[in-house]
Amino acid sequence: MSSSIPSTFDSAALAQLKFDARIDPEAEAKQVSRQFEAIFINQLLQSMRKATFKSDLFQSDAKKTYESLFDREIANQISSGQGIGLAQEIERQLFEMQSGAMKNPSVNDSLNKSPNNSLDSYRVSSLPLLGKSK
């Protein structure tokens, strides 16, 4: 695993990452989460560009291509540094899921039997009591 992030949008680099992840999934989880963060940041940048007012005077296909490439590079640079925190959160959740699945192979059974978060607790508490009349 290298310290720099290859282009997230390079299909050859993604294929190599997929191959490396088969060998050592834990070592590549950080790289995958960083690349996901780069894709997310790129989508944010594209949305911001669309939301800004632009004059048609200076618009061209070349400028649109340049802006697209620039947004990709900015997204890669941001995610290769400290990022926006999304990569660390994804990585943490991946490791929690892996360790939880290893500790308890019947995780799906326990999830279906009892509520495990506040949304599930709310759903259970808000269900009408069947068979009871007011």
N, C-alpha and C positions, 0 to 999 in steps of 0.2 A: 504494500500500500504506500502510495507516495504522499508527500505532505501537501502538494498543490492539487487543486481540483481541476481535473480535465473538463473540457467543455461539457456541460450538462446536456447539451443538445446534439452531441456527437454520438451517432449510433454505434460506432466501433468502440468508443470508450464505455458506453453502456453495456455492450455485449461482453467486454472484458470484465467489467464490474460484476456482471451476472455470473460469469465463470469463476471469478475469484470468491464470490459469496458462497458458492457450492463447497469450496475447500475450507474456508474459515468464515462462517456467517457472522460471528461476533466482531471480527476485525473490520468487516465491510459495512456493518450497520451504521457507523459514523459517516462513512462516505455516502451511503444511500440517503441518510437523513439530510446531509448537507446539500445533495443534489436536489432533493425534493424542495428544500427551502429555496434554492436558486430558481427553480421553476415557479414557485409561488411568488417570489419577489419579482420575477419577470412579468408575471400576470398582473401584479400590482402596478408596475411601471407602465405597462401597456394601457391599463385602465385609466391611469392618471393622464397619459398623453391624449387619450380619446376625450377626456373630460375637459381639457383646456381649449380655449378659443384659439383658432388658427386662421390666419388670413390665407386666402387661396392664391395670393400673389407669389408666395415663395414655396408653394407645395409642388413636389415632383415625386416621381417613383424612386429616383435616386435618394432623395432626402428621406423618404419613408423606409427604404432599405437600410440606410445608414442609422436611422433612429432605432430600428429593430435590432440591428447588430450591436449598437451601443447599449441598448437596454439589456441584452443578453450578457454582455461583458460586465456591466455594472452589477447585475444580479449575481454573476459568478464571483466577482470580487467581494461583494457584501457577504455572501454565504461562506466564502473561504476564510474570512476574518472571524469576528465574533458573531456575525449574523444578527438576526432579529430575535433569536431565542427559540424559534420554531424547531430547528434541527436538534437542539438539546432535549426538548420536550418529546419529540418523536423517538429519539434514541432511548430516553428513559422509559417511555411506554413500551417500546419493543423489548427491552430487557426485562421489564416487569411481566410482560405477557409470557416471555420465554421461561422465566423462573417460576411463574405461577403455573404454567402448563407442566413443567417438570415436577414440581412439588405435588400437584394434584391433577392427575390425568383426567379426572371426571369433573373438570371445571364447568363444562356445559350443563351437567346434571345439577350441580349446586346453584348455578345461576338461575335455572328454571324453578327451583324449589323455594328460594327465599330472595327477597329484595336485597340488592347489593349497593344501591346508591339512592340518593335522595329522590330522583325521578321515579324509580321503581317503588320506593316507599310511598310517594304521593299517589301513584296509580293505585296501589293496593288500598291505601286509606280512603281514597275517594270513590272506590267501587261501592255501589249500593249493596246493602245487605240483602241477599236473596232469601226469600221465605219469611221475612219479617215485615209486618205492616206497621205503618205509622199510626 
